[in-house]
Amino acid sequence: RFGRALDIAQMHWSPRSYGFGFQEDALIEGLCRCYEKGLCRAVGLSNFGPKGLRKAAAVLEERGVPLALNQVQYSLLSAERESGVAEVCKELGVRLVAYSPLCLGVLAGRYKNSDGETRLPSNFLRSLLFSSLLADKGTQNLLGLLQEIGDRRGKTMAQVALNFAIAEGGGCAIVGARSEAQAQENLGACGWALEQAEIEALAAAAQKAPKTQKNAFFSD
């Protein structure tokens, strides 16, 4: 239908995440066949943790199928970040594609009033999800550090958080934008790099903050 090979054919999550691990081999076999038939130039995975990623990568390597990426929820506040998946991606030469790198706007400082006070999202479900997260002292300290680094660098909190996810994850990030201004702001996360000391300070602050729940389809 496209008239050419797809750049990447991707499995969006492993059936192991919902108790049907026996289906994973068949799906990986399907990816291999897509590549071998010339339907795609490489394959990708999503929501694969360290163990599953190693297993899948070994099968694909044996078949000579290039594994290009692993798309994972990855931010300063994501539980997946603590799984070691970024380290395994680097070890295997697989690009980590970070989705939700701003934790639905929390790391962009979206839920602050003009006077700096926390305000809950108007969306009921997000308000329920973020109430304890935003009230936590560890989260507030992390947001304060993002603001501090941003002020020193002439960057926004969102740009600092995105730069961190890209730098530590060693790949790239998928980030939403509802306006041209937000898209331009997102682009401002590129073309510069946090210093190692800044990355370490952010990582240390994040360690003291609560984490969001793992994506239900993330499989270790």
VOPAGU-2260 file (C-alpha; in pm, 1 decimal, decimal comma):
REM VOPAGU-2260
SITE   aa  ch    i         X         Y         Z
SITE  ARG   A    0       0,0       0,0       0,0
SITE  PHE   A    1     287,0     239,6      69,4
SITE  GLY   A    2     472,3     152,1    -247,6
SITE  ARG   A    3     797,7     109,5     -54,5
SITE  ALA   A    4     939,2     -65,2     249,4
SITE  LEU   A    5     846,8      76,2     588,9
SITE  ASP   A    6    1135,4     230,5     778,4
SITE  ILE   A    7    1042,9      37,4    1094,8
SITE  ALA   A    8     786,2    -231,7    1176,9
SITE  GLN   A    9     716,9    -214,5    1549,2
SITE  MET   A   10     562,8    -433,4    1817,4
SITE  HIS   A   11     393,2    -192,2    2056,1
SITE  TRP   A   12     405,2    -416,8    2363,5
SITE  SER   A   13     476,2    -774,2    2459,5
SITE  PRO   A   14     189,8   -1013,0    2527,9
SITE  ARG   A   15     387,1   -1110,7    2837,2
SITE  SER   A   16     258,1    -793,9    3001,9
SITE  TYR   A   17     -95,1    -937,7    3013,6
SITE  GLY   A   18     -12,3   -1304,4    3071,1
SITE  PHE   A   19      11,7   -1433,8    2714,1
SITE  GLY   A   20     388,6   -1463,7    2685,9
SITE  PHE   A   21     358,2   -1762,2    2455,1
SITE  GLN   A   22     239,7   -1523,4    2181,8
SITE  GLU   A   23     557,0   -1316,2    2191,4
SITE  ASP   A   24     765,3   -1563,7    1991,5
SITE  ALA   A   25     506,6   -1564,8    1713,5
SITE  LEU   A   26     498,1   -1186,5    1698,2
SITE  ILE   A   27     875,5   -1158,2    1686,5
SITE  GLU   A   28     873,1   -1421,5    1413,5
SITE  GLY   A   29     628,7   -1200,4    1225,5
SITE  LEU   A   30     865,9    -903,8    1254,6
SITE  CYS   A   31    1149,7   -1119,0    1123,6
SITE  ARG   A   32     944,9   -1227,4     823,4
SITE  CYS   A   33     848,0    -867,7     747,8
SITE  TYR   A   34    1215,1    -776,2     734,5
SITE  GLU   A   35    1316,2   -1085,7     536,4
SITE  LYS   A   36    1044,8   -1018,5     278,8
SITE  GLY   A   37    1167,9    -661,6     235,1
SITE  LEU   A   38     857,6    -506,3     389,5
SITE  CYS   A   39    1060,1    -301,6     638,8
SITE  ARG   A   40    1417,9    -178,6     679,1
SITE  ALA   A   41    1436,5    -247,9    1052,6
SITE  VAL   A   42    1214,2    -345,5    1344,0
SITE  GLY   A   43    1130,4    -184,7    1676,5
SITE  LEU   A   44     985,2    -276,0    2013,6
SITE  SER   A   45     791,0     -83,6    2275,5
SITE  ASN   A   46     745,2    -124,2    2650,8
SITE  PHE   A   47    1010,2    -396,9    2670,2
SITE  GLY   A   48    1203,6    -404,6    2997,3
SITE  PRO   A   49    1563,9    -525,6    3033,0
SITE  LYS   A   50    1495,4    -900,3    3044,1
SITE  GLY   A   51    1249,8    -908,5    2756,2
SITE  LEU   A   52    1463,2    -671,9    2550,7
SITE  ARG   A   53    1770,0    -894,6    2583,6
SITE  LYS   A   54    1570,8   -1200,7    2484,5
SITE  ALA   A   55    1410,5   -1037,7    2181,3
SITE  ALA   A   56    1737,9    -877,3    2071,1
SITE  ALA   A   57    1913,1   -1216,1    2078,9
SITE  VAL   A   58    1648,7   -1373,4    1853,5
SITE  LEU   A   59    1655,6   -1083,0    1608,9
SITE  GLU   A   60    2035,1   -1079,3    1596,4
SITE  GLU   A   61    2042,3   -1450,3    1519,4
SITE  ARG   A   62    1808,2   -1390,0    1226,0
SITE  GLY   A   63    2009,5   -1090,8    1106,3
SITE  VAL   A   64    1722,2    -849,5    1168,9
SITE  PRO   A   65    1827,1    -497,4    1283,0
SITE  LEU   A   66    1656,1    -381,5    1603,1
SITE  ALA   A   67    1638,1      -2,9    1580,4
SITE  LEU   A   68    1452,6     111,9    1890,2
SITE  ASN   A   69    1263,6      42,6    2210,3
SITE  GLN   A   70     989,3     293,1    2290,6
SITE  VAL   A   71     946,0     329,8    2667,8
SITE  GLN   A   72     777,9     569,3    2911,1
SITE  TYR   A   73    1084,3     755,4    3036,1
SITE  SER   A   74    1112,9    1068,3    3245,2
SITE  LEU   A   75    1256,5    1188,3    3574,0
SITE  LEU   A   76     937,9    1064,5    3743,5
SITE  SER   A   77     875,3     735,7    3559,0
SITE  ALA   A   78     917,9     401,9    3734,3
SITE  GLU   A   79    1046,3     251,6    3407,9
SITE  ARG   A   80    1354,5     469,9    3431,2
SITE  GLU   A   81    1465,0     275,9    3740,3
SITE  SER   A   82    1436,8     -61,7    3565,0
SITE  GLY   A   83    1774,8     -28,1    3394,3
SITE  VAL   A   84    1620,0     -33,8    3047,0
SITE  ALA   A   85    1825,7     264,0    2926,1
SITE  GLU   A   86    2150,0      90,7    3019,7
SITE  VAL   A   87    2047,0    -225,1    2834,2
SITE  CYS   A   88    1947,5     -24,0    2527,5
SITE  LYS   A   89    2291,4     137,9    2521,7
SITE  GLU   A   90    2461,6    -197,1    2568,8
SITE  LEU   A   91    2271,0    -350,1    2276,1
SITE  GLY   A   92    2299,2     -46,1    2049,8
SITE  VAL   A   93    1922,3       4,8    2050,0
SITE  ARG   A   94    1786,9     359,5    2053,9
SITE  LEU   A   95    1560,3     435,3    2349,3
SITE  VAL   A   96    1263,8     643,2    2238,6
SITE  ALA   A   97    1124,4     816,9    2548,0
SITE  TYR   A   98     750,9     877,6    2551,4
SITE  SER   A   99     577,8    1094,8    2813,3
SITE  PRO   A  100     914,5    1259,4    2891,9
SITE  LEU   A  101     738,0    1548,9    3068,5
SITE  CYS   A  102     512,5    1324,1    3279,3
SITE  LEU   A  103     196,3    1471,9    3127,1
SITE  GLY   A  104     314,0    1825,9    3193,0
SITE  VAL   A  105     424,4    1785,9    3555,8
SITE  LEU   A  106     792,7    1835,0    3467,5
SITE  ALA   A  107     706,3    2137,1    3254,0
SITE  GLY   A  108     567,9    2314,5    3558,8
SITE  ARG   A  109     222,5    2315,9    3404,4
SITE  TYR   A  110      47,3    2271,5    3736,8
SITE  LYS   A  111     172,9    2588,6    3903,1
SITE  ASN   A  112      -2,6    2921,1    3944,6
SITE  SER   A  113     165,2    3249,3    3851,3
SITE  ASP   A  114     268,9    3287,1    4217,3
SITE  GLY   A  115     438,9    2946,4    4211,1
SITE  GLU   A  116     171,7    2765,4    4413,0
SITE  THR   A  117      66,2    2417,6    4304,5
SITE  ARG   A  118    -270,4    2381,1    4134,9
SITE  LEU   A  119    -430,3    2050,5    4041,7
SITE  PRO   A  120    -527,3    1969,9    3681,2
SITE  SER   A  121    -885,4    2048,1    3585,4
SITE  ASN   A  122    -918,0    1696,7    3441,6
SITE  PHE   A  123   -1062,6    1476,4    3718,9
SITE  LEU   A  124    -854,7    1168,2    3641,9
SITE  ARG   A  125    -529,6    1364,2    3619,0
SITE  SER   A  126    -618,5    1550,6    3936,4
SITE  LEU   A  127    -667,4    1218,3    4113,1
SITE  LEU   A  128    -345,0    1080,2    3965,8
SITE  PHE   A  129    -127,7    1382,7    4043,3
SITE  SER   A  130    -263,7    1506,7    4377,4
SITE  SER   A  131     -19,5    1311,9    4595,7
SITE  LEU   A  132     262,6    1340,4    4341,5
SITE  LEU   A  133     243,4    1720,1    4326,6
SITE  ALA   A  134     205,0    1753,1    4702,5
SITE  ASP   A  135     518,9    1551,0    4774,8
SITE  LYS   A  136     821,9    1747,3    4894,8
SITE  GLY   A  137    1051,5    1539,0    4673,5
SITE  THR   A  138     853,7    1634,4    4363,8
SITE  GLN   A  139     855,6    2001,0    4460,6
SITE  ASN   A  140    1232,7    1992,7    4513,5
SITE  LEU   A  141    1279,4    1832,2    4172,4
SITE  LEU   A  142    1061,3    2093,6    4003,8
SITE  GLY   A  143    1252,3    2365,8    4183,8
SITE  LEU   A  144    1580,6    2226,4    4052,9
SITE  LEU   A  145    1445,7    2213,0    3697,7
SITE  GLN   A  146    1347,1    2579,5    3732,6
SITE  GLU   A  147    1686,3    2670,5    3878,9
SITE  ILE   A  148    1880,5    2501,5    3599,2
SITE  GLY   A  149    1646,4    2650,2    3340,4
SITE  ASP   A  150    1691,7    3001,2    3475,8
SITE  ARG   A  151    2068,4    2959,6    3473,6
SITE  ARG   A  152    2067,8    2821,7    3119,6
SITE  GLY   A  153    1802,4    3046,9    2972,6
SITE  LYS   A  154    1577,7    2744,3    2917,0
SITE  THR   A  155    1230,7    2645,1    3031,6
SITE  MET   A  156    1161,6    2362,4    3275,8
SITE  ALA   A  157    1023,5    2154,1    2987,6
SITE  GLN   A  158    1340,7    2203,0    2782,8
SITE  VAL   A  159    1559,6    2095,4    3075,0
SITE  ALA   A  160    1346,2    1786,3    3146,2
SITE  LEU   A  161    1345,8    1688,2    2777,7
SITE  ASN   A  162    1720,2    1738,0    2748,5
SITE  PHE   A  163    1766,9    1513,3    3051,4
SITE  ALA   A  164    1550,2    1234,7    2907,3
SITE  ILE   A  165    1739,1    1247,7    2578,4
SITE  ALA   A  166    2082,3    1263,4    2742,6
SITE  GLU   A  167    2034,9     994,5    3005,0
SITE  GLY   A  168    1817,8     774,1    2784,2
SITE  GLY   A  169    2070,3     801,8    2504,9
SITE  GLY   A  170    1806,8     826,9    2234,9
SITE  CYS   A  171    1526,7    1064,4    2148,1
SITE  ALA   A  172    1189,6    1169,9    2285,4
SITE  ILE   A  173     827,1    1182,1    2174,4
SITE  VAL   A  174     660,6    1490,1    2315,7
SITE  GLY   A  175     319,4    1637,7    2252,5
SITE  ALA   A  176     240,3    1991,1    2140,3
SITE  ARG   A  177     -97,8    2159,6    2121,9
SITE  SER   A  178      26,4    2478,3    1961,1
SITE  GLU   A  179     305,7    2614,7    1744,9
SITE  ALA   A  180     451,4    2782,3    2055,6
SITE  GLN   A  181     473,4    2449,7    2238,7
SITE  ALA   A  182     635,1    2286,7    1936,4
SITE  GLN   A  183     893,7    2566,0    1923,4
SITE  GLU   A  184     955,6    2526,4    2296,2
SITE  ASN   A  185    1010,9    2152,5    2250,6
SITE  LEU   A  186    1267,6    2221,7    1978,0
SITE  GLY   A  187    1452,9    2433,9    2231,8
SITE  ALA   A  188    1549,9    2114,9    2412,5
SITE  CYS   A  189    1786,7    2036,8    2123,2
SITE  GLY   A  190    2119,5    2185,1    2024,1
SITE  TRP   A  191    2269,2    2203,2    2372,7
SITE  ALA   A  192    2358,3    1962,3    2651,9
SITE  LEU   A  193    2323,2    1953,4    3026,4
SITE  GLU   A  194    2650,5    1927,4    3212,2
SITE  GLN   A  195    2723,6    1597,2    3382,0
SITE  ALA   A  196    2693,3    1761,2    3722,2
SITE  GLU   A  197    2345,0    1887,1    3628,7
SITE  ILE   A  198    2238,0    1541,7    3509,8
SITE  GLU   A  199    2361,8    1388,6    3834,0
SITE  ALA   A  200    2187,3    1653,7    4044,4
SITE  LEU   A  201    1857,6    1594,0    3863,0
SITE  ALA   A  202    1893,5    1216,9    3897,7
SITE  ALA   A  203    1961,1    1254,0    4271,3
SITE  ALA   A  204    1657,4    1478,8    4316,2
SITE  ALA   A  205    1439,4    1238,1    4117,7
SITE  GLN   A  206    1548,7     951,4    4339,5
SITE  LYS   A  207    1385,3    1126,0    4637,1
SITE  ALA   A  208    1059,5    1191,3    4452,6
SITE  PRO   A  209     770,5     944,5    4415,2
SITE  LYS   A  210     732,3     772,3    4080,9
SITE  THR   A  211     436,9     737,0    3850,9
SITE  GLN   A  212     293,4     390,2    3805,1
SITE  LYS   A  213     455,3     178,4    3537,5
SITE  ASN   A  214     268,7     154,4    3211,3
SITE  ALA   A  215      48,1    -155,4    3238,4
SITE  PHE   A  216     205,1    -293,5    2921,4
SITE  PHE   A  217     567,2    -250,3    3033,5
SITE  SER   A  218     712,2    -599,2    3076,2
SITE  ASP   A  219    1031,4    -657,1    3269,5
